[in-house]
Amino acid sequence: MSTTRNNDAPDMGLFWGCFIALIATSFGFIIRALIIDDWEASFNLTQTQKGELLGVGLWPFAISIVLFSLVIDRIGYRMAMIIGLICHVLSAIITITAKDYTMLYIGTFICALGNGTVEAYINPVVGTLFRKDKTKWFNILHAGWPGGMVAGGLLLMMMGGVSWQVKVGLIFIPTILYAVLLWNKKFPVHERVAAGVSYKEMLKEVGILGAFIISLMVFKQLGVIFGLGNLATWVVIILATGAFGFYTKSLGKPLFIVMLLIMIPLAITELGVDSWSADLMAGEMGKMGISGGWVLIYTALLMMLLRFFGGPIIHKLSPIGLLAACAALAALGLYFLSSATGGMILLAATLYAVGKSFFWPTSLGIVAEQFPKGGALTLNGVAAVGMLAAGIVGGPFLGNVQDKQVDKEVAAYDAANNTQLHSTYVVTSKTGIFGDYMAVDGDKLKAATNEADKTIIGGIQQGAKKGALKTVAILPVFMLLCYIGLLFYFRSQGGYKPVLIGEH
């Protein structure tokens, strides 16, 4: 089917429908980030459990985006849109009626599946509509993510003390809107299909190495969810990768493998920190009488504006040069955020926001421009690995860093001051993906009659939150080194040039 009009002009109605669909995914993200403390109070969650809920809002995305990328050219983009719509509606209903941690987890899981389904079709649709200027239009499309965070965040802030169940219901606004905009649209045939590139050729772009990375992250997490032992999980990984390699007889494109690996620290730097930023900044912002959520909204607003109007910047620096500059800024921003106080938080947050703004869409643009034969699979494969990294590692990692730091510092305080705070309050033994850990029992701390105990432990907790940002700042430094290497690689190839596989 054709989506073009007036001498092949792209159907902008289709584009804006995809844009609103992405806004719906970020509504779920910002709602979860800003009501996570309400969930903590309602269900007595530990910091690691909060991290797991923030994480499950991300990693199931990868399962749906990978599965749909393998079949989406056969089932069609419309079917993917309908499935994503069903997931968004169902997840909201389950979450609103949740009675315990398990229901929250299931509702968030289904929402993430819907988010992955949405991105599985919007990325190849936009890549096909604007195949000669992909990086620019991917940045404009993905302005919908921070745009949704700004709109959703402002609505949440204005709602004040309204119940979290009502706040979750906000996701119905963009969901209904994108359903109306896309329902009667004609979706395009992907440029890979139009150019006659076979399904096997698409798989060869990923190859056995790419399949191993994707399978490792997907099945490791599924193994945890379904209680598979480590041996059984590895058997599944090896069988899946082996079957893929036997069929394709390809190692995969080296540049694609590099982009896959870089997406791991990239996603943790952007999405992992975004998941926690309102909570991490709550203490310092609270001293100024401002909610920590405003940090997230402010950085999202900057991201939205930069992505919308970043076309000239992309053309000036080249996609790889832009990513290198962004990695440097993100590292500086996170480092300064870990120690900033008062008005300096705004400056540090600005550095971080500018740095992370172009990470995700520019990476997608590079993959789409360099591997058009890979179709939806290469394009969505890097997105899948990124979401898996943010969900499996990023959210729980930042929570676990805090729990362990608090455990250590409360014990040290007891030793120095001959108190028993640790044995009184740090008594919750838990097991997460990073092993066993001790955490503060939130109910016991709230019920404490000694206000001095609350003040001491609260101060230690706030210090641990900011310290987590310093820990994660090393990731964009690693990314910067990788991008510098890629700059030298493309220079040896005569400069960065998009690859075209033929005209429609």
N, C-alpha and C positions, 0 to 999 in steps of 0.2 A: 504494500500500500504506500501511497505517496503522501507526505505531509507538507509538500511544498506548493506554493501558489505564486502567481505573478512571476513567471520565468525563474522558477526554482528558489524564490525567496523563502527562507525558513518560516515555518508556522510558529509565530511568536506566542499564539494562544497555547500551543502545546508546551512551549518552553516555560511559560509562566505557571502552567499547571504543575509541571515538574518542580518548579521553584517552590510553590506552596506545599507540595508533598514533602519536600525537604524541611520546610518550616515546621510541619507537623512532627517530624522526627526530633527536631531540637526542642519543641515544646515539651515533649516527654522528658528530655534530658534536663532542662532548666527546672522543671517542676520537681523532679526527683532530687536535684542538687539543693533546692531551696526548702524542701520539706523533710529532708533526711533527719534533721534534729527533732521534728515532730514525731517521726517514726521511732526515733530513739527513745523519746519520752513515753510513747504509747505502748511500745513492745519491749522496753528494757534491752536495747541492742548494745553490744560492745562496739568499739571502734572498728574492729576487724569485720564484724557482721555488717556494719554500715558500709565498709569498703566492698564487701561481697555483693551487697545490693546495688551499689554504684557500679560495680564491675559487671554484674549480670545484665545491666542495662546496656552493655556494650558488646560483650563477646558473642552472644547468640546471633547478633547481626552477621557475623562471619559465616555461620552455618548456612543461613538462608541465602546470603549473597553468593557463596560458592556454588551451592546446589542450583540456584536459578541461573547462574552464569553458564552452567553446563547444558541447560535445556531451554534457556529463554528464547533462543532463536527458533525453537520448534513450537513452544506453547504460546509464544507471542507476548508482547509487552502488556497488552490489555489484561490478560489473565494474571500476570504478576501484579498489576495495579489493584485488581479486585482482591487478591489474596492479602496484599499489604493492608488494604482498607479493612478487611475482616479482622486482621490481627490487631490493628489499632483500636477498633471498637471493643473487641473482646477483652483486650488487656486492661482498658480503662474500667470496664465493668468489674473485672476480678479484683483490681487494685482498690477500687472504691469500697468494695464489700469485704475487704481483707479483715480477718480476725486474728492473724498471727504472722510470724516471720515467713512461714512457708508460703502462705497465700501472696504476701508481698513479693516474694521471690518468683513465684509462678507468673504473676501478672506482669512483673518487670521483664521476665524472660520472653513472654509472648510479644510484648511491645518491641523488644529488641529484634525479634524475628521479623516483625512488620517493618521495622526500620531498614533491615538488610534487604528485604524484598523491594522496598521503595528505591533504595540506591542501586539495586541490581538492574532496574530498568531506566532510571533517570540518567545515569551516567552514559550508557551506550546511546540513548536517544539524543542527548545533547551533543555527544561526540560525533554523531552522524549528521545532525542538523548543521553543525558548524565545523566541518571536518578540516577546513583550511585555517582555522584560528582557534584550535581546541583549548589551549592553555588559558587564553583570555576568557572564553565563555565558561570554562569549568570554574574559574574564579568567580565569575558573576553568578553562576548557578549556586555555588557553595557559599555565596553571601547569604543565601537563605538560611544556612545553619546558624550563624551568629544573629541574623535578623530575627529568627524565631526566638532565640534566647533573650534578645532585647525586648521584643513584644511580650513574650510570656513572662519574663522577669518583672517588667513594669506592671503588668496586670496582677501578678502575685503580690508585689509590694503594696499596691493600692488596696488589695483585699485585706491586708492587715491580719487580724486574728481570726479570720474565717477558717472553718475546719479544713484540714488537709484533704478530706474527701472531695469537698467542693473545688479545691484548687486542682486536683487531679482531673476533674471534669472539663477543665479548660482545653484539654487536647481535642475535644470534639469540635472546637471552632475551626482550626485549619484542616482537620480531617474531613469535615463536611464540605468545606470550600474546595479542596483539591478533588474530591469525588465528583462535585458538580462540574468543575472545569475540565476534567479528563474523561468523563464518562462517554461522551460522544466523539472524542477525538480519534483520528486515524493515526496510528503509530507507524514509524518508518521501518524499512528493512535496513539492518545494520550494514555499514559500508563493506564489512568483510564478506557478507552474503552477497551483496550486490556485485562485488568484484569477482565472485566465483571462487573465493578461497575456501578450501574444504574444511570440514570439521577437524580432521586429523592434523591439518596444517596449523589450525588454531591451537590444538593441544601441544604441538611441537614447540611453539613459542615458550610455553611454560616449562616443558621437559620434566625429566625425573627429579632434578634438583629443586625446581619450583614446587613440584608436587610433594616432595618430601617436606619442605618447609611448611606448606599449607596443611598437609596431613598431620604433621607432628603437632601443630598447635590446635587443630580442630579435634583430633582424636584424643589428645592428652586431656583436654577439658571434658570431652564426652566420657572419657574413662572415669574421671572423678565424679561426674554427675550420676552415672549408672553403676558406680561401684566396681568397675573392672579393676583387676589387679594390674600392677605395673607390667608384668610379663604379657598378659592378654592385650593390654593397650599397645605394646610394642609390636605384637604379632599383627594386629589390625593395621598399624602404621606401615609396617614392612610389606604386607600383602597389598594394600592400596597403592603404595608407591611403586611396588614391583609391577603390578598390573598396568599402571599408567606408563611406566618406562618400557615395558614389553611391547605395548601397543604403539607408542610414539617413536621409540628408538632414538630419543633425543635427550641430551642433557639439559636443554633449555638455553635461552639466550643469556649470556653472561651479564649484560647490563640489566636485564630484567631481574636476575637473581640478586644483584646488588641493590636494586630499588626495593625488592621485597625485604631484604635485611634491614635497610635503613628505616623502613616504615615502623619497625618495632620501637626504637627509641623516639621516633617522631610522634607516634600516637600517644605514648606515655607522656611526653612533654606537653602535648596539646590537650588531649582528651582526659588523660589521667589526672592532670593538675586541675583542669576545668571542673571535673567531678567533685573535687575536694575544695576548690578555692574559697567558696562562701564559708565553709566550715573552718578552713585553715586561717582565714583572715578575720574571723568573727571577733577574736579577742582584741586585736589592735583597732579595728574599726569601731568596736563597741566603746572603746575609750573616748572616741570622738562623737559618740552618740549616733553612729551610722551602722546600719546592718552590713554584715560581711557580704551579703548578696550583691551589693552595689559594685563591688570590685569585679565580679563576674559580668554584670550587666555593662559596666564601663568598657571592659576589654572586648566584650562581644560587639559593642557599638563601633569601636575602632576597627575591628576585623571586618564588619559588614561594609563600612565605608571604603576601606582599602581594597577589598575584593571587588566591589562594584566599580571603582574608578582606578584600578591598578593596571589597566592595559598598557599605558605608556611606560610604567615602571618595568613591566615584563619585557617589553620590546627593547628597553634601554639596557637592561642587565643580562638578558637571556635567562631562561628558566633556571638553569643550574646556578648561575651567578646570584640570582635572586634568593634561592634556597640557602646558599652559603652565607649571604648577608643576614638572612633571617635567623639562622642558627646562632650566629654570634650575638645578635640582639636578644634572643630568647634566653641564652645562657646568662648574659649580664642581668636581664630582668629578673630571672628566678633567684639569682644570687643576692641581688639587692632586696628583693621581696622578703627573703628569709631574715633580714635584720632591720628592714625599714620600719619606722614609726611615724605617726602623725601624717603630715602632708607629703612626706617622702614616699609613702605607699603609692600615691598617685603617679609619681614619676617612675617608680620601679614597675608598676603595673602597666604603664604606657610602653616601656621598653619591651616587656614580655608580650604585650598585645600585638605590637607591630611585628615582633619577631615571629610569632606563631601564625599570623594572619594568612600567609601564603603557603604554609607547609602542605596542607592536605590537597587543595585543588591543583596546585602547581605540580605536585607529584603525580596526581592522576593525569594531568595534561601531558607530562613528559612520557608516561607510559602509553597513553593513547596516541601520541605523535610518533613515538619510536617503534611501537609494536601494533600497528593497525591490523595486521594479520591475526593477532591474538584475540581480536573481537572483544566480547564482554568478559571473557575469562581473564585475560591479563589485566584489563582495566579494573575489574572488580576484585581480582586476586590480591592486589596490593592493598585495596581498601579492607578486605577481609583480614589480612595479616595485621593491619594496623588496629582494627577494632579488637581482634583477639588479644593483641599485646596490651592495649589499654584496659580491657576488661579482665583478662586473666592475671596480668602482672601489675598494671598501673594502679587501679583502685585499691585492691587488697594490699599491694606493696606499701602504698602511702599510709594506709591504716595500720598495717603491721609495724611499720617503722615507729609510728606514734605509740602504739601499745607497749612495744619493747623498750622504748626510750623512757616512758613513764614508769614502767616496772623497775628499770635500772635506777632512775633518779629518786624515786620514792624510797627504795632500799638504801641508797646512799644517804638520803636525808635522815632516815632512822638511825643509821650508824653514827652520823655526825652529831645528832641531837638527842640520842637515847629515847626515841619515840617508837611507837608501834603502828604507824600509819600503814605500812605495807601489809602486815598480818591482819589489819582491821578492814582495809578497803580493797587492796589488790589481791583478791581471793578467787576471782573467776578464772578457772583453768579452761582454756579453749584449744581447739585444733583447727587450723586453717591450711591453706595451700602452701604456706611457708613453715608448717610444722606446729608444734605446741607453743603456746604463749600464755602469759598471765596478763589479765586486764583488770582495770578498775571496775568494781561492781557499782553501776550507776545508781541503783536503788538504795544501796547502803550509804553511798555518799550523799544523796539527796535527803535521806532520813537522818543524817548525822545532826546532833544537837550542838556540837562544837564547831562554831563558825570558823575558828582558826584552822581546823583540819580542812574544811572546804576551800579556804583561801590558799593554803599551801599546795594542795593537790591540784586545784584549778590553775594556779600559776605554773606548775610543772607541766600540766597538760597543754597550756598555751605555748610554752616554750618548745614542746615536742612538735606541735603543729607547724610552727615556723621552721624548725630544724629540718622537717621533711622536705621543704622546698629547696634547701641547700643541698640535700642529698640528690635530688633529681636534676639539679643544674648541670651535673656532669654529662647528662645524655645529649643535650644540644652541642656540647663541646665535641663529643665523638662524631656527631652528625656533621659538624663543620669540617672536620678532617676528611670525612668521606666525600663531601661535596667539593673540596679542594682537589681531591684525587680525580673526581669526575670532570672538573674543569680542565685539568691537564689532558685527560683522555679525549675529550671532544676537540680540544685544540689540536691534538695529534691527528684527528680525523678531518681537519679543515674547518672546524667550527660546528656549532649546534645547528642541525637542520631537521625539520620534520620529515617523516617518511610518508609518501602517498602511495596507495596501492591501486589507483585507477579512478576514473570518473564514474559517476552514476549514469 
